[in-house]
Amino acid sequence: MRVAYDVTGSVPCTARNPYSHAADNDTRTFARTVRTARPGDWFEFRFRSPVRCGSITVRSGYSALPRFVIGPAVLEVSYDGATYEVADPRFGYTGTFRPRAAVHSLRLTVTGEGNGEDAVIIQDLVIMP
């Protein structure tokens, strides 16, 4: 499914790979931060309209190998656009969940130290009907 959403985060992105690249429905582009993620950093995916779907996969790192990943982190979902509940308490570098209702936004909150790299890469969401 192609769904309109915006990505933001507490870690700035490079000018060449802004957050908008993680929401452009182009598998060749991605967002890349200027440093690795640290505990307390967050990344948010906010849908322009609530999304009803069968599953949503959140991906970080290069698509072909697990480098520049987010994790460990907590993946949270908001069904009302204001409050969040835990969807995956042990998010690694990728995770899929099945929402119980229309989703307004998702948030990843980093809980562990950096990934051994100097940045994080965020890929487009994969949303299945």
MMTF fields as JSON, N, C-alpha, C and O atoms, coordinates in Angstrom:
{
  "mmtfVersion": "1.0.0",
  "mmtfProducer": "UNKNOWN",
  "numBonds": 515,
  "numAtoms": 516,
  "numGroups": 129,
  "numChains": 1,
  "numModels": 1,
  "chainsPerModel": [1],
  "groupsPerChain": [129],
  "chainIdList": ["A"],
  "bondAtomList": [4, 2, 8, 6, 12, 10, 16, 14, 20, 18, 24, 22, 28, 26, 32, 30, 36, 34, 40, 38, 44, 42, 48, 46, 52, 50, 56, 54, 60, 58, 64, 62, 68, 66, 72, 70, 76, 74, 80, 78, 84, 82, 88, 86, 92, 90, 96, 94, 100, 98, 104, 102, 108, 106, 112, 110, 116, 114, 120, 118, 124, 122, 128, 126, 132, 130, 136, 134, 140, 138, 144, 142, 148, 146, 152, 150, 156, 154, 160, 158, 164, 162, 168, 166, 172, 170, 176, 174, 180, 178, 184, 182, 188, 186, 192, 190, 196, 194, 200, 198, 204, 202, 208, 206, 212, 210, 216, 214, 220, 218, 224, 222, 228, 226, 232, 230, 236, 234, 240, 238, 244, 242, 248, 246, 252, 250, 256, 254, 260, 258, 264, 262, 268, 266, 272, 270, 276, 274, 280, 278, 284, 282, 288, 286, 292, 290, 296, 294, 300, 298, 304, 302, 308, 306, 312, 310, 316, 314, 320, 318, 324, 322, 328, 326, 332, 330, 336, 334, 340, 338, 344, 342, 348, 346, 352, 350, 356, 354, 360, 358, 364, 362, 368, 366, 372, 370, 376, 374, 380, 378, 384, 382, 388, 386, 392, 390, 396, 394, 400, 398, 404, 402, 408, 406, 412, 410, 416, 414, 420, 418, 424, 422, 428, 426, 432, 430, 436, 434, 440, 438, 444, 442, 448, 446, 452, 450, 456, 454, 460, 458, 464, 462, 468, 466, 472, 470, 476, 474, 480, 478, 484, 482, 488, 486, 492, 490, 496, 494, 500, 498, 504, 502, 508, 506, 512, 510],
  "bondOrderList": [1, 1, 1, 1, 1, 1, 1, 1, 1, 1, 1, 1, 1, 1, 1, 1, 1, 1, 1, 1, 1, 1, 1, 1, 1, 1, 1, 1, 1, 1, 1, 1, 1, 1, 1, 1, 1, 1, 1, 1, 1, 1, 1, 1, 1, 1, 1, 1, 1, 1, 1, 1, 1, 1, 1, 1, 1, 1, 1, 1, 1, 1, 1, 1, 1, 1, 1, 1, 1, 1, 1, 1, 1, 1, 1, 1, 1, 1, 1, 1, 1, 1, 1, 1, 1, 1, 1, 1, 1, 1, 1, 1, 1, 1, 1, 1, 1, 1, 1, 1, 1, 1, 1, 1, 1, 1, 1, 1, 1, 1, 1, 1, 1, 1, 1, 1, 1, 1, 1, 1, 1, 1, 1, 1, 1, 1, 1, 1],
  "groupList": [{"groupName": "MET", "atomNameList": ["N", "CA", "C", "O"], "elementList": ["N", "C", "C", "O"], "formalChargeList": [0, 0, 0, 0], "bondAtomList": [1, 0, 2, 1, 3, 2], "bondOrderList": [1, 1, 2], "singleLetterCode": "M", "chemCompType": "L-PEPTIDE LINKING"}, {"groupName": "ARG", "atomNameList": ["N", "CA", "C", "O"], "elementList": ["N", "C", "C", "O"], "formalChargeList": [0, 0, 0, 0], "bondAtomList": [1, 0, 2, 1, 3, 2], "bondOrderList": [1, 1, 2], "singleLetterCode": "R", "chemCompType": "L-PEPTIDE LINKING"}, {"groupName": "VAL", "atomNameList": ["N", "CA", "C", "O"], "elementList": ["N", "C", "C", "O"], "formalChargeList": [0, 0, 0, 0], "bondAtomList": [1, 0, 2, 1, 3, 2], "bondOrderList": [1, 1, 2], "singleLetterCode": "V", "chemCompType": "L-PEPTIDE LINKING"}, {"groupName": "ALA", "atomNameList": ["N", "CA", "C", "O"], "elementList": ["N", "C", "C", "O"], "formalChargeList": [0, 0, 0, 0], "bondAtomList": [1, 0, 2, 1, 3, 2], "bondOrderList": [1, 1, 2], "singleLetterCode": "A", "chemCompType": "L-PEPTIDE LINKING"}, {"groupName": "TYR", "atomNameList": ["N", "CA", "C", "O"], "elementList": ["N", "C", "C", "O"], "formalChargeList": [0, 0, 0, 0], "bondAtomList": [1, 0, 2, 1, 3, 2], "bondOrderList": [1, 1, 2], "singleLetterCode": "Y", "chemCompType": "L-PEPTIDE LINKING"}, {"groupName": "ASP", "atomNameList": ["N", "CA", "C", "O"], "elementList": ["N", "C", "C", "O"], "formalChargeList": [0, 0, 0, 0], "bondAtomList": [1, 0, 2, 1, 3, 2], "bondOrderList": [1, 1, 2], "singleLetterCode": "D", "chemCompType": "L-PEPTIDE LINKING"}, {"groupName": "THR", "atomNameList": ["N", "CA", "C", "O"], "elementList": ["N", "C", "C", "O"], "formalChargeList": [0, 0, 0, 0], "bondAtomList": [1, 0, 2, 1, 3, 2], "bondOrderList": [1, 1, 2], "singleLetterCode": "T", "chemCompType": "L-PEPTIDE LINKING"}, {"groupName": "GLY", "atomNameList": ["N", "CA", "C", "O"], "elementList": ["N", "C", "C", "O"], "formalChargeList": [0, 0, 0, 0], "bondAtomList": [1, 0, 2, 1, 3, 2], "bondOrderList": [1, 1, 2], "singleLetterCode": "G", "chemCompType": "PEPTIDE LINKING"}, {"groupName": "SER", "atomNameList": ["N", "CA", "C", "O"], "elementList": ["N", "C", "C", "O"], "formalChargeList": [0, 0, 0, 0], "bondAtomList": [1, 0, 2, 1, 3, 2], "bondOrderList": [1, 1, 2], "singleLetterCode": "S", "chemCompType": "L-PEPTIDE LINKING"}, {"groupName": "PRO", "atomNameList": ["N", "CA", "C", "O"], "elementList": ["N", "C", "C", "O"], "formalChargeList": [0, 0, 0, 0], "bondAtomList": [1, 0, 2, 1, 3, 2], "bondOrderList": [1, 1, 2], "singleLetterCode": "P", "chemCompType": "L-PEPTIDE LINKING"}, {"groupName": "CYS", "atomNameList": ["N", "CA", "C", "O"], "elementList": ["N", "C", "C", "O"], "formalChargeList": [0, 0, 0, 0], "bondAtomList": [1, 0, 2, 1, 3, 2], "bondOrderList": [1, 1, 2], "singleLetterCode": "C", "chemCompType": "L-PEPTIDE LINKING"}, {"groupName": "ASN", "atomNameList": ["N", "CA", "C", "O"], "elementList": ["N", "C", "C", "O"], "formalChargeList": [0, 0, 0, 0], "bondAtomList": [1, 0, 2, 1, 3, 2], "bondOrderList": [1, 1, 2], "singleLetterCode": "N", "chemCompType": "L-PEPTIDE LINKING"}, {"groupName": "HIS", "atomNameList": ["N", "CA", "C", "O"], "elementList": ["N", "C", "C", "O"], "formalChargeList": [0, 0, 0, 0], "bondAtomList": [1, 0, 2, 1, 3, 2], "bondOrderList": [1, 1, 2], "singleLetterCode": "H", "chemCompType": "L-PEPTIDE LINKING"}, {"groupName": "PHE", "atomNameList": ["N", "CA", "C", "O"], "elementList": ["N", "C", "C", "O"], "formalChargeList": [0, 0, 0, 0], "bondAtomList": [1, 0, 2, 1, 3, 2], "bondOrderList": [1, 1, 2], "singleLetterCode": "F", "chemCompType": "L-PEPTIDE LINKING"}, {"groupName": "TRP", "atomNameList": ["N", "CA", "C", "O"], "elementList": ["N", "C", "C", "O"], "formalChargeList": [0, 0, 0, 0], "bondAtomList": [1, 0, 2, 1, 3, 2], "bondOrderList": [1, 1, 2], "singleLetterCode": "W", "chemCompType": "L-PEPTIDE LINKING"}, {"groupName": "GLU", "atomNameList": ["N", "CA", "C", "O"], "elementList": ["N", "C", "C", "O"], "formalChargeList": [0, 0, 0, 0], "bondAtomList": [1, 0, 2, 1, 3, 2], "bondOrderList": [1, 1, 2], "singleLetterCode": "E", "chemCompType": "L-PEPTIDE LINKING"}, {"groupName": "ILE", "atomNameList": ["N", "CA", "C", "O"], "elementList": ["N", "C", "C", "O"], "formalChargeList": [0, 0, 0, 0], "bondAtomList": [1, 0, 2, 1, 3, 2], "bondOrderList": [1, 1, 2], "singleLetterCode": "I", "chemCompType": "L-PEPTIDE LINKING"}, {"groupName": "LEU", "atomNameList": ["N", "CA", "C", "O"], "elementList": ["N", "C", "C", "O"], "formalChargeList": [0, 0, 0, 0], "bondAtomList": [1, 0, 2, 1, 3, 2], "bondOrderList": [1, 1, 2], "singleLetterCode": "L", "chemCompType": "L-PEPTIDE LINKING"}, {"groupName": "GLN", "atomNameList": ["N", "CA", "C", "O"], "elementList": ["N", "C", "C", "O"], "formalChargeList": [0, 0, 0, 0], "bondAtomList": [1, 0, 2, 1, 3, 2], "bondOrderList": [1, 1, 2], "singleLetterCode": "Q", "chemCompType": "L-PEPTIDE LINKING"}],
  "groupTypeList": [0, 1, 2, 3, 4, 5, 2, 6, 7, 8, 2, 9, 10, 6, 3, 1, 11, 9, 4, 8, 12, 3, 3, 5, 11, 5, 6, 1, 6, 13, 3, 1, 6, 2, 1, 6, 3, 1, 9, 7, 5, 14, 13, 15, 13, 1, 13, 1, 8, 9, 2, 1, 10, 7, 8, 16, 6, 2, 1, 8, 7, 4, 8, 3, 17, 9, 1, 13, 2, 16, 7, 9, 3, 2, 17, 15, 2, 8, 4, 5, 7, 3, 6, 4, 15, 2, 3, 5, 9, 1, 13, 7, 4, 6, 7, 6, 13, 1, 9, 1, 3, 3, 2, 12, 8, 17, 1, 17, 6, 2, 6, 7, 15, 7, 11, 7, 15, 5, 3, 2, 16, 16, 18, 5, 17, 2, 16, 0, 9],
  "groupIdList": [1, 2, 3, 4, 5, 6, 7, 8, 9, 10, 11, 12, 13, 14, 15, 16, 17, 18, 19, 20, 21, 22, 23, 24, 25, 26, 27, 28, 29, 30, 31, 32, 33, 34, 35, 36, 37, 38, 39, 40, 41, 42, 43, 44, 45, 46, 47, 48, 49, 50, 51, 52, 53, 54, 55, 56, 57, 58, 59, 60, 61, 62, 63, 64, 65, 66, 67, 68, 69, 70, 71, 72, 73, 74, 75, 76, 77, 78, 79, 80, 81, 82, 83, 84, 85, 86, 87, 88, 89, 90, 91, 92, 93, 94, 95, 96, 97, 98, 99, 100, 101, 102, 103, 104, 105, 106, 107, 108, 109, 110, 111, 112, 113, 114, 115, 116, 117, 118, 119, 120, 121, 122, 123, 124, 125, 126, 127, 128, 129],
  "secStructList": [7, 7, 7, 7, 3, 3, 3, 3, 3, 1, 1, 7, 5, 7, 1, 1, 1, 7, 4, 4, 4, 4, 4, 1, 1, 7, 6, 6, 7, 7, 3, 3, 5, 1, 1, 7, 7, 7, 6, 6, 7, 3, 3, 3, 3, 3, 3, 3, 3, 3, 3, 7, 7, 1, 3, 3, 3, 3, 3, 5, 1, 7, 1, 1, 1, 7, 7, 1, 7, 7, 7, 1, 3, 3, 3, 3, 3, 3, 1, 1, 1, 1, 7, 7, 3, 3, 3, 3, 3, 3, 3, 7, 1, 3, 3, 3, 3, 7, 7, 1, 1, 7, 3, 3, 3, 3, 3, 3, 3, 3, 7, 1, 7, 7, 7, 1, 1, 1, 7, 7, 3, 3, 7, 7, 7, 3, 3, 3, 7],
  "xCoordList": [0.84, 0.0, 0.881, 1.886, 0.522, 1.201, 0.386, -0.772, 1.009, 0.327, 1.188, 2.412, 0.552, 1.296, 1.565, 0.656, 2.835, 3.222, 4.485, 5.172, 4.776, 5.971, 6.826, 6.306, 8.137, 9.078, 9.847, 10.317, 9.97, 10.775, 11.577, 11.349, 12.503, 13.288, 14.091, 14.197, 14.653, 15.452, 16.896, 17.643, 17.291, 18.648, 18.563, 17.803, 19.311, 19.263, 19.73, 20.54, 19.192, 19.602, 20.574, 20.68, 21.273, 22.167, 21.339, 20.186, 21.92, 21.222, 20.947, 19.929, 21.839, 21.706, 20.635, 20.007, 20.426, 19.469, 18.524, 18.624, 17.603, 16.693, 15.618, 15.448, 14.897, 13.824, 12.789, 12.196, 12.564, 11.562, 11.887, 10.983, 13.147, 13.513, 13.001, 12.921, 12.656, 12.112, 10.59, 9.937, 10.033, 8.58, 8.212, 7.114, 9.115, 8.864, 8.459, 8.345, 8.24, 7.854, 8.857, 8.481, 10.118, 11.19, 12.215, 12.892, 12.326, 13.234, 14.701, 15.565, 14.997, 16.394, 16.878, 18.075, 15.962, 16.34, 16.081, 15.326, 16.706, 16.547, 16.991, 17.664, 16.604, 17.072, 18.316, 18.414, 19.27, 20.501, 20.792, 20.839, 20.984, 21.239, 22.711, 23.563, 22.991, 24.363, 25.187, 26.404, 24.505, 25.202, 24.356, 23.221, 24.918, 24.162, 23.097, 23.17, 22.124, 21.068, 21.531, 22.223, 21.133, 21.494, 20.229, 19.149, 20.337, 19.139, 18.384, 18.968, 17.07, 16.22, 15.937, 14.955, 16.769, 16.473, 15.201, 14.86, 14.513, 13.257, 13.111, 13.73, 12.267, 11.919, 10.42, 9.893, 9.724, 8.27, 7.826, 8.358, 6.834, 6.192, 4.741, 3.974, 4.358, 2.997, 2.243, 2.636, 1.139, 0.325, -0.519, -1.034, -0.657, -1.454, -2.942, -3.7, -3.357, -4.706, -4.545, -3.633, -5.409, -5.288, -5.29, -6.013, -4.471, -4.285, -4.831, -4.432, -5.755, -6.236, -5.468, -5.446, -4.846, -4.048, -3.878, -4.236, -3.326, -3.089, -1.807, -1.737, -0.772, 0.506, 1.34, 1.161, 2.258, 3.219, 4.593, 4.775, 5.551, 6.929, 7.773, 7.786, 8.48, 9.403, 10.796, 11.173, 11.574, 12.901, 13.968, 13.751, 15.126, 16.274, 17.489, 17.474, 18.535, 19.744, 19.621, 18.579, 20.701, 20.668, 19.733, 19.618, 19.063, 18.115, 18.801, 18.185, 20.041, 20.728, 21.557, 21.888, 21.899, 22.658, 22.396, 22.153, 22.449, 22.082, 23.183, 23.787, 23.44, 24.368, 23.605, 22.636, 24.043, 23.409, 21.966, 21.071, 21.746, 20.409, 20.003, 20.841, 18.698, 18.136, 17.937, 17.419, 18.335, 18.049, 19.14, 20.273, 18.825, 17.472, 16.572, 17.026, 15.282, 14.31, 12.949, 12.739, 12.037, 10.64, 9.825, 9.919, 9.023, 8.126, 6.754, 6.172, 6.247, 4.941, 4.005, 4.446, 2.715, 1.698, 0.675, 0.346, 0.178, -0.899, -2.107, -2.042, -3.214, -4.457, -5.336, -6.268, -5.034, -5.857, -5.096, -5.679, -3.813, -3.025, -2.42, -1.712, -2.686, -2.174, -1.459, -0.381, -2.043, -1.441, -0.815, -1.262, 0.229, 0.943, 0.856, 0.776, 0.873, 0.981, 2.078, 2.366, 2.67, 3.786, 3.281, 2.356, 3.888, 3.594, 4.677, 4.392, 5.929, 7.055, 8.068, 8.744, 8.182, 9.094, 10.574, 11.451, 10.849, 12.233, 12.52, 12.994, 12.234, 12.495, 13.997, 14.804, 14.356, 15.758, 16.026, 15.904, 16.383, 16.583, 15.41, 15.309, 14.525, 13.311, 12.23, 12.528, 10.997, 9.907, 8.586, 8.336, 7.733, 6.41, 5.364, 5.52, 4.302, 3.198, 1.878, 1.808, 0.824, -0.518, -1.398, -1.758, -1.734, -2.539, -3.97, -4.524, -4.551, -5.918, -6.959, -8.159, -6.494, -7.384, -6.58, -5.412, -7.216, -6.531, -5.387, -5.557, -4.233, -3.029, -2.841, -2.905, -2.608, -2.298, -0.795, -0.332, -0.022, 1.432, 2.14, 1.55, 3.437, 4.34, 5.522, 5.904, 6.103, 7.284, 8.254, 7.867, 9.514, 10.601, 11.359, 11.806, 11.509, 12.309, 13.485, 13.304, 14.677, 15.901, 16.149, 16.037, 16.487, 16.712, 18.141, 18.523, 18.941, 20.303, 21.329, 20.991, 22.574, 23.672, 23.737, 23.069, 24.54, 24.677, 24.898, 25.099, 24.857, 24.922, 26.326, 26.493, 27.332, 28.69, 29.022, 30.143, 28.071, 28.246, 28.158, 27.832, 28.45, 28.407, 27.084, 26.969, 26.077, 24.796, 23.725, 24.012, 22.49, 21.353, 20.701, 20.598, 20.263, 19.511, 18.077, 17.837, 17.12, 15.702, 15.127, 15.271, 14.476, 13.861, 12.376, 11.805, 11.759, 10.317, 9.597, 10.091, 8.444, 7.59, 7.074, 6.923, 6.807, 6.148, 4.771, 4.645, 3.74, 2.371, 1.584, 1.472, 1.039, 0.314, -1.188, -1.57, -2.038, -3.487, -4.005, -5.203],
  "yCoordList": [-1.182, 0.0, 1.24, 1.286, 2.226, 3.52, 4.444, 4.748, 4.881, 5.7, 6.929, 6.828, 8.081, 9.315, 9.437, 9.321, 9.675, 9.884, 10.729, 10.904, 11.25, 12.059, 11.388, 10.755, 11.529, 10.961, 12.103, 13.015, 12.045, 13.006, 12.231, 11.042, 12.912, 12.251, 13.239, 14.416, 12.746, 13.59, 13.719, 14.551, 12.901, 12.953, 13.606, 13.132, 14.67, 15.306, 14.349, 13.451, 14.575, 13.799, 14.607, 15.825, 13.92, 14.595, 15.337, 14.984, 16.352, 17.107, 16.222, 16.385, 15.303, 14.42, 13.344, 12.897, 12.931, 11.861, 12.287, 11.774, 13.226, 13.74, 12.716, 11.7, 13.006, 12.117, 11.876, 10.799, 12.846, 12.675, 11.5, 10.951, 11.101, 9.949, 8.632, 7.632, 8.619, 7.416, 7.363, 6.521, 8.266, 8.311, 8.604, 9.09, 8.315, 8.667, 7.483, 7.63, 6.313, 5.109, 4.733, 4.19, 5.021, 4.683, 3.819, 4.302, 2.562, 1.644, 1.974, 1.407, 2.876, 3.249, 4.369, 4.649, 5.015, 6.126, 5.771, 4.845, 6.505, 6.283, 7.534, 8.395, 7.628, 8.719, 8.235, 7.065, 9.149, 8.807, 9.921, 11.098, 9.539, 10.52, 10.94, 10.295, 12.027, 12.538, 11.836, 12.007, 11.036, 10.245, 9.02, 8.9, 8.118, 6.943, 7.322, 8.383, 6.46, 6.7, 6.261, 5.254, 7.039, 6.782, 6.617, 7.0, 6.054, 5.903, 7.227, 8.272, 7.145, 8.328, 8.963, 9.694, 8.704, 9.219, 8.547, 7.44, 9.222, 8.707, 9.031, 9.955, 8.23, 8.411, 8.191, 7.213, 9.1, 9.009, 8.977, 9.692, 8.129, 8.008, 8.432, 7.71, 9.607, 10.132, 10.119, 10.767, 9.349, 9.234, 10.479, 11.048, 10.897, 12.099, 11.84, 12.755, 10.593, 10.123, 8.772, 8.022, 8.437, 7.146, 5.995, 6.031, 4.983, 3.88, 2.582, 2.145, 1.974, 0.632, -0.342, -0.206, -1.315, -2.254, -3.55, -3.641, -4.557, -5.849, -5.897, -6.542, -5.205, -5.188, -3.991, -3.445, -3.603, -2.542, -3.055, -3.544, -2.934, -3.3, -2.043, -1.251, -1.868, -0.748, -1.308, -2.314, -0.642, -1.156, -0.083, 1.099, -0.535, 0.359, -0.365, -1.581, 0.397, -0.182, -0.34, -0.056, -0.797, -1.106, -2.271, -3.145, -2.305, -3.38, -4.734, -5.767, -4.752, -6.016, -6.543, -7.729, -5.682, -6.16, -5.279, -4.08, -5.882, -5.145, -4.231, -4.517, -3.134, -2.103, -0.789, -0.578, 0.093, 1.399, 1.233, 1.948, 0.291, -0.055, 0.712, 1.249, 0.742, 1.252, 0.059, -0.977, 0.199, -0.869, -0.974, -0.563, -1.511, -1.907, -0.693, 0.396, -0.931, 0.151, -0.423, -1.635, 0.464, 0.103, 0.702, 1.898, -0.131, 0.345, 0.569, -0.333, 1.8, 2.154, 2.564, 3.03, 2.384, 2.738, 3.66, 3.5, 4.622, 5.49, 5.271, 5.439, 4.89, 4.69, 5.937, 6.061, 6.868, 8.084, 9.356, 10.44, 9.239, 10.401, 11.145, 12.133, 10.687, 11.391, 10.464, 10.797, 9.319, 8.388, 7.205, 6.815, 6.65, 5.522, 4.301, 4.407, 3.129, 1.868, 1.033, 1.194, 0.159, -0.646, -1.68, -2.438, -1.705, -2.707, -3.787, -4.951, -3.397, -4.334, -3.793, -2.803, -4.434, -3.927, -4.204, -3.634, -5.072, -5.453, -5.301, -6.235, -4.13, -3.878, -3.999, -3.411, -4.764, -4.883, -3.89, -2.688, -4.319, -3.368, -3.361, -2.47, -4.331, -4.37, -5.079, -5.919, -4.741, -5.384, -5.191, -4.154, -6.218, -6.178, -6.376, -7.22, -5.595, -5.804, -5.665, -5.072, -6.229, -6.205, -5.285, -5.635, -4.124, -3.182, -3.689, -4.389, -3.323, -3.732, -2.715, -2.983, -1.544, -0.472, 0.426, 0.159, 1.485, 2.444, 3.104, 3.497, 3.219, 3.744, 5.216, 5.583, 6.052, 7.463, 7.683, 8.448, 7.0, 7.183, 6.034, 5.281, 5.929, 4.968, 5.732, 6.774, 5.212, 5.853, 4.774, 3.804, 4.967, 4.125, 4.945, 6.054, 4.414, 5.071, 4.159, 3.014, 4.667, 3.885, 3.639, 4.554, 2.402, 2.022, 1.585, 1.45, 1.36, 0.871, 1.755, 2.694, 1.441, 2.22, 2.045, 1.176, 2.867, 2.898, 1.544, 0.536, 1.54, 0.318, -0.01, -0.914, 0.71, 0.483, 1.222, 1.128, 1.942, 2.728, 4.208, 4.553, 5.067, 6.501, 7.15, 8.375, 6.34, 6.872, 5.788, 4.633, 6.188, 5.28, 5.513, 6.651, 4.441, 4.53, 4.091, 3.073, 4.871, 4.553, 4.345, 5.193, 3.208, 2.854, 3.219, 3.505, 3.206, 3.387, 2.267, 1.142, 2.582, 1.555, 0.61, 1.0, -0.63, -1.586, -1.825, -2.388, -1.384, -1.455, -2.408, -2.214, -3.451, -4.48, -4.377, -4.103, -4.597, -4.508, -5.551, -5.598],
  "zCoordList": [0.0, 0.0, 0.0, 0.709, -0.774, -0.743, 0.139, -0.147, 1.209, 2.207, 2.48, 2.568, 2.612, 2.889, 4.391, 5.214, 4.724, 6.117, 6.161, 5.154, 7.348, 7.56, 8.623, 9.542, 8.494, 9.446, 10.099, 9.42, 11.416, 12.17, 13.211, 13.434, 13.831, 14.865, 15.68, 15.334, 16.761, 17.644, 17.176, 17.689, 16.208, 15.662, 14.284, 13.44, 14.026, 12.699, 11.597, 11.823, 10.412, 9.233, 8.386, 8.53, 7.513, 6.583, 5.535, 5.286, 4.931, 3.887, 2.675, 2.003, 2.4, 1.236, 1.446, 0.486, 2.7, 3.004, 4.134, 5.249, 3.85, 4.878, 5.253, 4.58, 6.34, 6.776, 5.681, 5.626, 4.819, 3.757, 2.843, 2.214, 2.754, 1.932, 2.519, 1.806, 3.805, 4.442, 4.311, 4.927, 3.507, 3.324, 1.877, 1.605, 0.947, -0.456, -1.328, -2.544, -0.732, -1.468, -2.556, -3.596, -2.314, -3.255, -2.51, -1.602, -2.891, -2.19, -2.407, -1.737, -3.325, -3.571, -2.664, -2.616, -1.941, -1.07, 0.385, 0.681, 1.286, 2.724, 3.456, 2.889, 4.73, 5.594, 6.325, 6.697, 6.529, 7.254, 8.251, 7.892, 9.49, 10.537, 10.558, 9.947, 11.27, 11.35, 12.426, 12.5, 13.266, 14.298, 14.61, 14.148, 15.395, 15.794, 16.82, 17.439, 16.991, 17.97, 19.356, 19.51, 20.355, 21.75, 22.578, 22.127, 23.787, 24.627, 24.773, 25.058, 24.567, 24.648, 23.297, 23.163, 22.29, 20.953, 20.436, 20.852, 19.536, 19.011, 17.529, 17.0, 16.882, 15.473, 15.363, 15.895, 14.671, 14.57, 13.118, 12.269, 12.851, 11.552, 11.773, 12.411, 11.247, 11.462, 10.128, 9.158, 10.118, 8.91, 8.716, 9.678, 7.472, 7.192, 7.389, 7.709, 7.197, 7.517, 8.2, 7.852, 9.166, 9.832, 8.815, 7.819, 9.086, 8.137, 8.715, 9.795, 7.969, 8.293, 7.402, 6.178, 8.036, 7.26, 8.029, 9.203, 7.353, 7.972, 8.762, 9.809, 8.257, 8.974, 8.534, 7.446, 9.417, 9.123, 9.543, 10.658, 8.634, 8.939, 8.988, 8.046, 10.097, 10.28, 10.056, 10.658, 9.172, 8.815, 9.004, 8.735, 9.475, 9.565, 9.017, 8.827, 8.767, 8.192, 6.686, 6.096, 6.082, 4.649, 4.422, 5.281, 3.285, 3.024, 2.846, 3.107, 2.415, 2.143, 3.309, 3.337, 4.276, 5.421, 6.638, 6.503, 7.834, 9.043, 9.575, 10.609, 8.87, 9.336, 9.424, 8.695, 10.317, 10.516, 11.002, 10.553, 11.918, 12.377, 13.642, 14.367, 13.876, 15.116, 16.041, 15.622, 17.254, 18.202, 19.224, 18.971, 20.365, 20.738, 20.972, 21.321, 20.763, 20.891, 21.26, 21.228, 21.607, 21.842, 20.705, 20.43, 20.043, 18.996, 19.621, 20.224, 19.463, 20.014, 18.884, 17.833, 19.113, 18.133, 18.795, 19.97, 18.025, 18.49, 17.597, 16.379, 18.23, 17.491, 17.517, 16.723, 18.439, 18.549, 18.176, 18.168, 17.87, 17.495, 18.666, 18.466, 19.911, 21.089, 22.067, 22.559, 22.348, 23.305, 22.566, 21.487, 23.174, 22.566, 23.454, 24.678, 22.818, 23.54, 22.873, 21.687, 23.645, 23.143, 22.139, 22.431, 20.968, 19.951, 19.939, 19.658, 20.246, 20.294, 21.301, 21.022, 22.474, 23.497, 23.204, 23.853, 22.236, 21.919, 20.43, 19.782, 19.898, 18.479, 18.234, 18.953, 17.215, 16.815, 15.725, 15.964, 14.55, 13.46, 12.504, 11.661, 12.615, 11.817, 12.625, 13.475, 12.359, 13.08, 12.375, 11.761, 12.472, 11.866, 12.948, 13.829, 12.876, 13.81, 13.071, 11.994, 13.677, 13.103, 13.963, 15.087, 13.433, 14.221, 14.429, 13.582, 15.567, 15.894, 15.427, 15.477, 14.971, 14.514, 13.571, 13.289, 13.092, 12.225, 13.0, 14.154, 12.361, 13.005, 12.632, 11.458, 13.645, 13.42, 13.314, 12.468, 14.187, 14.152, 14.852, 15.627, 14.546, 15.165, 15.719, 15.186, 16.794, 17.363, 17.831, 18.482, 17.485, 17.99, 19.019, 18.722, 20.221, 21.247, 21.554, 21.968, 21.351, 21.518, 22.996, 23.812, 23.34, 24.733, 25.017, 26.179, 23.972, 24.175, 23.504, 22.783, 23.75, 23.176, 21.663, 21.104, 21.008, 19.559, 18.91, 19.587, 17.613, 16.84, 16.34, 15.521, 16.823, 16.356, 15.069, 14.569, 14.541, 13.316, 13.688, 14.823, 12.729, 13.004, 12.614, 12.636, 12.253, 11.805, 11.897, 12.21, 11.617, 11.518, 10.169, 9.708, 9.539, 8.287, 8.547, 9.198, 8.031, 8.174, 6.782, 5.901, 6.597, 5.319, 5.327, 6.38, 4.148, 4.043, 4.796, 4.874, 5.339, 5.947, 4.869, 3.711, 5.254, 4.372, 4.981, 6.068, 4.257, 4.759, 3.867, 2.657, 4.51, 3.773, 4.082, 5.219, 3.067, 3.279, 4.27, 4.547]
}
